[in-house]
Amino acid sequence: MEPKYRFRLYLLTALVLVGCGTLLSRLYEFQILQRSNFVANIPTTHTVTVREPGVRGIIIDRHGVVLAENRGSYEVIFNLEDIYKSWQEQHEDTPTVKEIVSGPQGMPTQKESKDIARIVNEWVVPRLSAYGLGGKKFTRAVKIHYETHGGLVPFTYETDLNYSQFAQLAAHSTDFPGVSVTVRPRRTYPYGTLACHLLGKVRQWDKEDIPTEFSGRRMHYQGDERGIEGIELTMNEALQGEGGVRVLVRNEKNKVIALEDYTPPREGAEVQLTIDSRIQYLVENILRRVGRGAVVIMDPNTGEVLAMASVPNFDPNDFVPSITQEKFDRYNKNPAAPFLNRSIAGFMSGSTAKLPTAIAGGLHGSIKHYHKCIGFCQYGKSERSRIRCWKTYGHGTLGMSEAIQRSCNPYFMTLAGSLKSKVMVDTFNLLNLGRPTGIRLPEEQAGIVLGSKQWKREIRPGATLTPADLAQMSIGQSDSLATPLQICGITATIANGGKYYQPRIIRQVVGPKLLGEQNIILADKAQVKVDLLEQGMEKDQLEDIRQGMWLAANKLGGTARTAALKNVEIGAKTGTAQVSKTNLKNSHNAWTTSFAPFKAPRYAVTVMVSNGKSGGLVAGALTHLIYRSLFAMEAGLDPRLTKMGVYAGHFEPIEKIELPEGELVTLDIADTGETGNEVGDELFQEGQPILVKPKTIPLPSFTPQPDEPDGGQ
């Protein structure tokens, strides 16, 4: 019995050893040889860092009225890399697209790449139809976006969802790997085109704006809007908020299962402007009576700009978050140039240049200059080399005040001739002509002073200033260019008794509170750049100029009578500049620059109109309407601000601006002032209203265009 028992024991032992060996073998195979395969299939999680855009600071007027703010935009965004990975997990094939590209040595070669646009259009877009979003396909836009950003920057598929769509998608967002709904701050301008040139506009971020630390794996970047013109550009660094960071936890199927960490975005600084939105609103409505023009209103006692208007205009809301190519082309191809801020662009200034010429006389001892006007000054042998007075038979003998009142060309031409060119150039430069004023607007032009280094370098290389050039400089003809802001600054200087204040558009910049205290980043204070009395001008000399402007507006024979008011005395000077002799009907700049009230000025107002018949009939009438609005506001008028629409402008000549019946200024006025046609053909320099280098328009963000209905590739 014992051998049989032993056999069974050995057999059992053998079976156990074989079983254990088999088990160990399989265990080795699974644990060692196939470990990587099993590890790869273990459900895991990973985190993704999402950078959220900062909240842009608001822009307000001097009274706290909000001119630029932010609204929440419900958006659908695609992370194209996540969509591609999800496709791979659920499909065996990967769609590809072949295209011809430039190969080595410029030879065409065929390139094959994954067709992310087809995956989005055929797999993602149809699934969104249940939420009323399916249908739009962006083949080209998706392809370019993926090639540019990969999975770093999401592709924005739809903006401005209604709340119902947003809520439904948010509840089912985990069903769509790579598809997210988000709320993004978007810039908005509540009053439409109001102060559009002043405020500027914004665009979306570029690839170059993405910091290097966000170029790693599992990081998504949503950038900030940035300013490209106006205050939005100059104060961009202060306005830009601080981005937030959201750390998401995703499972092995790339679905978000938790929020690990969140740092909310912070708002940028608040920028307060010097402008009064009520004045701006009234001025812009008045200015729509003309096709192209500008108005600047300053406080002559501080240099603060109270209004700065330009027509035609644009709606900055059209550029948020992006603009269609079609709408941009309508703006950009408009020959009236709606993007041009005419308030700070150079135009031939006409007889408004007689004011700095008069100041030059005062500074250099010629303010008591007298001249007998016979109707012209001769600068050559032929009659075609004459520069005439608008009053062809002459004004007779005039002093400074009467010459300003009647805007006599020969008087100021002979005055300039007695001062010589260097004195004239230096005085014009002293008054900030031919150079930017320094206002915080990036598009400001310098204008041109005849005889200056810029004139010799850019306009007439190698030329010297002739007596005829000097004569035209004194009356704002030929190549003379000045901006409405520059002329307004000079007018304010005369109004306040000789102090040239730095023109200012920013009042203060206030950052987020620190420890509960107001955090003022910038407080822009009044700054005197030039004091004419300290430069050597006498008070009575300056008073002669002021008296001339009073006579021009308030006495018969004054060229600025159209600007006058019944109950408030003003001082004013008109100007009419001839731009071209090829089409005289459409070739004048009409100016009126003024201040009021005369004895204690609170406003300096400069109006410039392209295609205006004369400064008195056109710009003067607009000046009258503006002052009526200003003093009506002081008496209690409170205009209700409403959203303003786009005004495209036109090129029609403006013969006259009609004024209300019964006003003193509606009576016939014999002396309407210069016509702009006084310069003889032999001396006239053919030109354009703007001779400075053309402005480069910053390109906005363009809205991706969906495919044609046939799904065009």
Buried (B, 14 or more C-beta within 10 A) or exposed (E): EEEEEEEEEEEEEEEEEEEEEEEEEEEEEEEEEEEEEEEEEEEEEEEBBBBBBBBBBBBBBBEEBBBBBBEEBBBBBBBBBBBBBBBEEEEEEEBEBEEEEEEEEEEEEEEEEBBBBBBBBBBBBEBBEEBEBEEBBBBBBBBBBBEEBBBBBBBBBBBEBEEEBBBBBBEBBBEBBBBBBBBBBBBBBBBBBBBBBBBBBBBBBEEEEBEEEBEEEEBBBBBBBBBBBBBBBBBBEBBBBBBBBBBBBBBEEBBBEEEEEEEEBEBBBBBBBBBBBBBBBBBBBBBBBBBBBBBBBBBBBBBBBBBBBBBBBBBBBBBBBBBEEEBBEBBBEBEBBBBBBBBBBBBBBBBBBBBBBBBBBBBBBBBEBEBEBEBBBEBEEEEEBBBBBBBEEBBEEBBBBBBBBBBBBBBBBBBBBBBEBEBBBBBBBBBBBBBBBEBBBBBBBBBBBBBBEBBBEBBBEEEEBBBBBBBBBBBBBBBBBBBBBBBBBBBBBBBBBBBBBBBBBBBBBBBBEEEEEEEEBBEBEEEBBBEBEEBEBBEEBBBBBBBBBBBBBBEEBBBBBBBBBEEBEBBBBBBBBBBBEEEBEBBBBBBBBBBBBBEEBBBBBBBBBBBBBBBBBBBBBBBBBBBBBBBEBEEEEEBEBEEBEBBBBBEEBBEBBEBEEEBEBBEEBEBBBBBBBBBBEBBBBEBEBBBBEEBEBBEBBBBBEBBEEEEEE
